[in-house]
Structure formats: structure tokens, C-alpha cells
Amino acid sequence: MPEQHNIEYKQSWHDDYLKWVCGFANAQGGTICIGKDDDGQIVHVPDFKNLMEIIPQKIKDQLGIMVEVNLYEEEGKYYIEIITPPYSIAVSLRGRYYYRTGSTKMELTGSNLTEFLLKKSGKTWDDVLEPAATLSDIDQDSVNKFIKDAAKTDRLPDVSDLNLTDILEKLRLSDNGDLKRAAVILFAKDPGRFYPNILVKLGRFGQDDADLKFQEIVEGNLIKLLSEVTAVLNRKFFTKPIDFEGLQRVEKDEYPVAAIREMLLNALVHRSYMGSMVQIRMYDDKLSIWNEGGLPEGLSLESLKRQHPSRPRNPIIADVCFKGGYIDSWGRGTIKIIESCRNANLPEPEMQERDGGFQITIFKDFLTEEHLKKRGLNERQVKAISFIKANISVTNAQYQELNNIGKTTATADLQQLVEQNILKQTGSKGRGSKYELAS
């Protein structure tokens, strides 16, 4: 059996492998086999008697946990199996914390370590009290807007008779009058006074990152960011203003409204607030949104393309956004983005874990060179599409001249483009026939 996410093979013992034991204990548990090569073949451990004594003792002394250590023999060759169960408490090795993710061992530091320790203690980052925040730090207008938005749904009971203190308590944003971090993120007048990088940075680029044309920064609580970021996009970034209230509309020459709104919501609700700011990059032919924090454990990029369980990094923030009607249903955000792009006849969005965070990119044009090649078009056909973009149409004769080919090849190429609904044939048949973009 080859190595897997919970199985590791080592030909001999080294004390450095205590890090792997620590990683398994902090994750889902796992097994280390001492005396096997990477293919799982037994190579024999000559000092197995000594190791059977010192390995359990080292694990107990340096990690403070108990594991199962077994000795096995096959055809005169011995190997040792160290079975580590998952632990509900955080396990450290000489003050450092390790975690098994996929088939790799990683050391937890910074915000990743903070999230891990909170999770082991039964908390999430947004559920922690913020001692520096008081009721006077809450923006009443933001709360009022949230209540108005929530009234359009049936997810929040009537709170019109409650004062601000009771409203925050009902939303689980405070505990006996003390505000939680979630309250600061959602409703504070100046959340940046408490946490750095509580903002969204927008940049307009040309074809690549080296060509920055202008940039904007939007600050504020989450409720304000939802409206102000979209206002800035409309004012300075989009060619045509988009109505973010009418989610069913699709601007033909820009991007699907629902996709952009869902991308922004995902970035603000599910980001790690201990890291960098949300970053929106608009290029000539695409738009991307990046937020700090990778995918939750158990979710893969592939699972985002189908119905999947909701594992919000900030469950209290997510719950308030759900009650406000900003999130329609957990686990469907990325599916809505994909579907809205498909309905607008745009390429499938690109999702990736990148630079310690998550990035999703949507594309304006199905007819870029990159996407045409992905669809299987040859170099001649790609060149012809560029020609049509600049000249409206192409004839069979022009196609032949453009690619230095004969009529038979040109006709076959053009017919294939028509069958794929990329081009349409117009004009009279024969020499007067022209080919234009189908949509």
C-alpha cells in the first residue's frame, strides 16, 4: 500500500519523526511504519528491540501522549508500526505545533496556529471577546441597515422592540454585555482600530500585474464594505454600472452580478481576519478576488464545484450574514458563481489556493487565446478569431490567406467553428459567405 494522508513510511527511526507523530495527533490521527520504503516494501529494522522501548518513551516524555507501538515480522524482516490517535487537545513538541494536512507535515505558526489553538479549545476567532470594544464603538446605522435587510427574509425574529444591547445579545455578538470580535467586524464604527487590514484593496491592471493603472482602498465594517465596495466598482472600475440589488440581471459586456456579489461575500465572511486585506484585481479580461486563509479541512477545490457541507471559518459572522439575507444558503456560494458565469456564456471560474489564501477569478471573454486553446482550437482558428474581433468577419478566402493554407483545410476549420457555436455563417453561400462571431 503506498503512502496516504494518514500513513507514512520510514526506513529507519530518527527523533525528527516525532514531528510526524505530533502532526497526526493534532489532525485526524495516523500511522508511521518504521522499516518500510516509500512503496511500502519491508526493508527490516535491525535495532527493533531497542526501538520498541525508546520510541514509546520518547513520545510520552516529549509529546505527553500515548500511542500504540507494534512490532511485526514477515519472512525474517521486522518493522514497527506507530499508531497515533487524534487528540482533542493541542499537542506540541518542544513548544512547536505540527499538523498533518494531506500527505505533508506542516508547522503551525502565526494566524494558522491561532486558529488551531482556538479550535482545539472549542472556540473560533470571531467568538472571542474583544475587551477593548464597548457599545459606543458600534455603528447604529450599520445595525439598522442589517435589521432592514433581515426584515426582507424570515430568518431573524422581529427585533424592533429591542435595544442595541439586546439585539447584539440575540445575535450572539456579545456575552453579558461584553462584545465579541464578530460584533466589531460586522458593526464597528472603526474596526481597523482593533484589527489591522480590515479593508478591501482594489486595483485596475492592464494585461498583467506590472501594469497597474490605479487603485482604491475601502475601509469599514462588513455591512458597509458590502455596499461601498460595489459602489467603488461601479464608479471607477466597470465600464457599465451594475445593479447589485437586482441579482438576476447580467450585464452583457461585463460580469454576472450574482458572481461578483457572491465572490465579495465569500471573501469577507470566510477570510482569516488575522491576515492580509481582501484584494480585488481587475484586468482587461478578468477579475479576481483574494482573501487570507485557505480552504477549511475536508474541503477541496473540486468539492467547491458541487454541493458541499458548510464549514465557515467565522461561524458567528456567517450566521449573522445568513440572517441578514446576504448569504442564501451555505455550501452553494461557489456553485452560484459557476452557474451565473455559465448562464452568461462565460468560461468556468478559476479557483485556487494561493499565497496562504483563496482566490477566485472570473473571465470576461470566452474568446481569449487561453480559453480557445483549452477548447481544442488550433493555431489557425485562434488567429482567425482575433482577426474577426478586429474586422467583424472573415471569408474563406481571407482565412486561407491569413493562415497560408488551401481551401479544403480552411473550409474544415471554419465548419468546426460553426459546429462549436463560436462562429455563424452569414451572407449568401459561396464566395459571398462570411463568418462572424456567434454571439
NORFEN-V476403 format. One record per residue. N is the residue number from 1. RES is the residue in three letters. PSI is psi in radians with two decimals (999 if undefined). Layout:
BEGIN
n->[N;N]
res->[RES;RES]
psi->[PSI;PSI]
END
This chain:
BEGIN
n->[1;2;3;4;5;6;7;8;9;10;11;12;13;14;15;16;17;18;19;20;21;22;23;24;25;26;27;28;29;30;31;32;33;34;35;36;37;38;39;40;41;42;43;44;45;46;47;48;49;50;51;52;53;54;55;56;57;58;59;60;61;62;63;64;65;66;67;68;69;70;71;72;73;74;75;76;77;78;79;80;81;82;83;84;85;86;87;88;89;90;91;92;93;94;95;96;97;98;99;100;101;102;103;104;105;106;107;108;109;110;111;112;113;114;115;116;117;118;119;120;121;122;123;124;125;126;127;128;129;130;131;132;133;134;135;136;137;138;139;140;141;142;143;144;145;146;147;148;149;150;151;152;153;154;155;156;157;158;159;160;161;162;163;164;165;166;167;168;169;170;171;172;173;174;175;176;177;178;179;180;181;182;183;184;185;186;187;188;189;190;191;192;193;194;195;196;197;198;199;200;201;202;203;204;205;206;207;208;209;210;211;212;213;214;215;216;217;218;219;220;221;222;223;224;225;226;227;228;229;230;231;232;233;234;235;236;237;238;239;240;241;242;243;244;245;246;247;248;249;250;251;252;253;254;255;256;257;258;259;260;261;262;263;264;265;266;267;268;269;270;271;272;273;274;275;276;277;278;279;280;281;282;283;284;285;286;287;288;289;290;291;292;293;294;295;296;297;298;299;300;301;302;303;304;305;306;307;308;309;310;311;312;313;314;315;316;317;318;319;320;321;322;323;324;325;326;327;328;329;330;331;332;333;334;335;336;337;338;339;340;341;342;343;344;345;346;347;348;349;350;351;352;353;354;355;356;357;358;359;360;361;362;363;364;365;366;367;368;369;370;371;372;373;374;375;376;377;378;379;380;381;382;383;384;385;386;387;388;389;390;391;392;393;394;395;396;397;398;399;400;401;402;403;404;405;406;407;408;409;410;411;412;413;414;415;416;417;418;419;420;421;422;423;424;425;426;427;428;429;430;431;432;433;434;435;436;437;438;439]
res->[MET;PRO;GLU;GLN;HIS;ASN;ILE;GLU;TYR;LYS;GLN;SER;TRP;HIS;ASP;ASP;TYR;LEU;LYS;TRP;VAL;CYS;GLY;PHE;ALA;ASN;ALA;GLN;GLY;GLY;THR;ILE;CYS;ILE;GLY;LYS;ASP;ASP;ASP;GLY;GLN;ILE;VAL;HIS;VAL;PRO;ASP;PHE;LYS;ASN;LEU;MET;GLU;ILE;ILE;PRO;GLN;LYS;ILE;LYS;ASP;GLN;LEU;GLY;ILE;MET;VAL;GLU;VAL;ASN;LEU;TYR;GLU;GLU;GLU;GLY;LYS;TYR;TYR;ILE;GLU;ILE;ILE;THR;PRO;PRO;TYR;SER;ILE;ALA;VAL;SER;LEU;ARG;GLY;ARG;TYR;TYR;TYR;ARG;THR;GLY;SER;THR;LYS;MET;GLU;LEU;THR;GLY;SER;ASN;LEU;THR;GLU;PHE;LEU;LEU;LYS;LYS;SER;GLY;LYS;THR;TRP;ASP;ASP;VAL;LEU;GLU;PRO;ALA;ALA;THR;LEU;SER;ASP;ILE;ASP;GLN;ASP;SER;VAL;ASN;LYS;PHE;ILE;LYS;ASP;ALA;ALA;LYS;THR;ASP;ARG;LEU;PRO;ASP;VAL;SER;ASP;LEU;ASN;LEU;THR;ASP;ILE;LEU;GLU;LYS;LEU;ARG;LEU;SER;ASP;ASN;GLY;ASP;LEU;LYS;ARG;ALA;ALA;VAL;ILE;LEU;PHE;ALA;LYS;ASP;PRO;GLY;ARG;PHE;TYR;PRO;ASN;ILE;LEU;VAL;LYS;LEU;GLY;ARG;PHE;GLY;GLN;ASP;ASP;ALA;ASP;LEU;LYS;PHE;GLN;GLU;ILE;VAL;GLU;GLY;ASN;LEU;ILE;LYS;LEU;LEU;SER;GLU;VAL;THR;ALA;VAL;LEU;ASN;ARG;LYS;PHE;PHE;THR;LYS;PRO;ILE;ASP;PHE;GLU;GLY;LEU;GLN;ARG;VAL;GLU;LYS;ASP;GLU;TYR;PRO;VAL;ALA;ALA;ILE;ARG;GLU;MET;LEU;LEU;ASN;ALA;LEU;VAL;HIS;ARG;SER;TYR;MET;GLY;SER;MET;VAL;GLN;ILE;ARG;MET;TYR;ASP;ASP;LYS;LEU;SER;ILE;TRP;ASN;GLU;GLY;GLY;LEU;PRO;GLU;GLY;LEU;SER;LEU;GLU;SER;LEU;LYS;ARG;GLN;HIS;PRO;SER;ARG;PRO;ARG;ASN;PRO;ILE;ILE;ALA;ASP;VAL;CYS;PHE;LYS;GLY;GLY;TYR;ILE;ASP;SER;TRP;GLY;ARG;GLY;THR;ILE;LYS;ILE;ILE;GLU;SER;CYS;ARG;ASN;ALA;ASN;LEU;PRO;GLU;PRO;GLU;MET;GLN;GLU;ARG;ASP;GLY;GLY;PHE;GLN;ILE;THR;ILE;PHE;LYS;ASP;PHE;LEU;THR;GLU;GLU;HIS;LEU;LYS;LYS;ARG;GLY;LEU;ASN;GLU;ARG;GLN;VAL;LYS;ALA;ILE;SER;PHE;ILE;LYS;ALA;ASN;ILE;SER;VAL;THR;ASN;ALA;GLN;TYR;GLN;GLU;LEU;ASN;ASN;ILE;GLY;LYS;THR;THR;ALA;THR;ALA;ASP;LEU;GLN;GLN;LEU;VAL;GLU;GLN;ASN;ILE;LEU;LYS;GLN;THR;GLY;SER;LYS;GLY;ARG;GLY;SER;LYS;TYR;GLU;LEU;ALA;SER]
psi->[2.23;2.93;2.53;-3.05;-0.42;0.30;2.25;2.35;2.34;2.37;-0.52;2.90;2.46;2.47;-0.35;-0.34;-0.10;-0.49;-0.66;-0.72;-0.78;-0.77;-0.73;-0.74;-0.63;-0.25;-2.14;0.22;2.96;-3.11;2.34;2.20;2.04;2.09;0.34;2.55;-3.09;-0.36;0.01;0.19;2.41;2.26;-0.10;2.42;1.85;-0.55;0.69;-0.59;-0.77;-0.73;-0.57;-0.37;-0.78;-0.53;-0.90;-0.63;-0.74;-0.72;-0.73;-0.77;-0.72;-0.40;-0.34;0.46;2.89;2.39;2.94;2.12;2.06;2.56;2.30;2.68;2.34;2.06;0.78;0.04;2.35;2.53;2.75;2.41;2.12;1.92;2.03;2.11;2.79;2.48;2.44;-0.31;2.79;2.30;2.31;2.74;1.93;0.75;0.02;2.56;2.30;2.71;2.39;2.07;2.13;-2.17;0.34;2.73;2.28;2.57;2.31;2.21;2.92;-2.38;-0.53;-0.70;-0.71;-0.83;-0.71;-0.83;-0.66;-0.75;-0.75;-0.46;0.06;0.26;2.85;2.87;-0.72;-0.16;-0.06;2.45;2.50;1.70;-0.41;-0.22;2.45;3.03;-0.50;-0.26;-0.18;2.35;1.93;-0.59;-0.67;-0.69;-0.76;-0.72;-0.74;-0.79;-0.70;-0.76;-0.71;-0.49;-0.36;-0.13;3.10;0.47;-0.24;2.15;2.77;2.16;0.28;-0.46;0.00;2.59;3.05;-0.72;-0.79;-0.60;-0.82;-0.65;-0.71;-0.56;0.09;0.56;-0.02;2.85;1.88;0.68;-0.24;2.28;2.53;2.89;-0.63;-0.66;-0.68;-0.80;-0.74;-0.72;0.00;2.60;-0.69;1.36;-0.43;-0.31;-0.39;-0.67;2.43;2.75;0.49;1.21;3.01;2.26;2.23;2.38;2.42;2.07;2.91;-2.05;-0.42;3.11;-0.34;-0.30;1.23;2.09;-0.79;2.92;2.79;2.65;2.28;2.20;2.82;3.10;2.99;-0.70;-0.72;-0.68;-0.66;-0.67;-0.67;-0.60;-0.77;-0.59;-0.71;-0.72;-0.78;-0.69;-0.63;-0.27;-0.72;2.52;-0.73;2.33;2.53;2.37;1.75;-0.15;-0.64;1.49;-0.26;-0.22;2.59;2.08;2.06;-0.69;0.08;-2.11;2.73;2.29;-0.83;-0.63;-0.83;-0.78;-0.73;-0.67;-0.76;-0.75;-0.83;-0.76;-0.69;-0.67;-0.69;0.11;2.83;2.08;0.08;-0.05;-2.58;2.96;2.79;2.40;2.18;2.17;2.15;2.25;-3.12;-0.58;0.13;2.87;2.32;2.60;2.23;2.41;2.61;2.46;2.15;-3.00;2.55;2.68;2.36;-0.23;2.43;2.92;-0.63;-0.64;-0.37;-0.26;-0.01;3.04;2.26;2.76;2.61;2.20;1.21;2.37;-0.61;1.41;-0.55;-0.77;-0.77;-0.69;-0.73;-0.74;-0.60;-0.80;-0.54;-0.09;0.13;-0.60;2.12;-0.88;2.31;2.50;-0.03;0.00;-0.92;-0.53;-0.70;-0.65;-0.80;-0.79;-0.70;-0.61;-0.71;-0.74;-0.46;0.15;0.71;2.80;2.78;2.37;2.68;2.14;2.37;2.59;2.16;2.29;0.75;0.18;-2.89;2.34;2.38;2.36;2.31;2.65;2.47;-0.52;2.28;-0.23;0.46;2.76;-0.72;-0.83;-0.53;-0.69;-0.61;-0.49;-0.02;0.17;2.54;3.05;-0.62;-0.76;-0.69;-0.74;-0.66;-0.66;-0.77;-0.68;-0.76;-0.68;-0.65;-0.42;0.15;-0.76;2.97;2.50;2.94;-0.71;-0.72;-0.64;-0.74;-0.78;-0.70;-0.65;0.01;0.93;3.02;3.02;-0.68;-0.82;-0.72;-0.77;-0.73;-0.75;-0.82;-0.68;-0.67;-0.68;-0.60;-0.75;-0.53;0.08;0.54;-0.67;2.79;2.55;2.26;2.97;-3.05;2.77;2.85;-2.44;-0.42;0.00;2.42;2.79;2.19;2.92;2.42;-0.46;999]
END
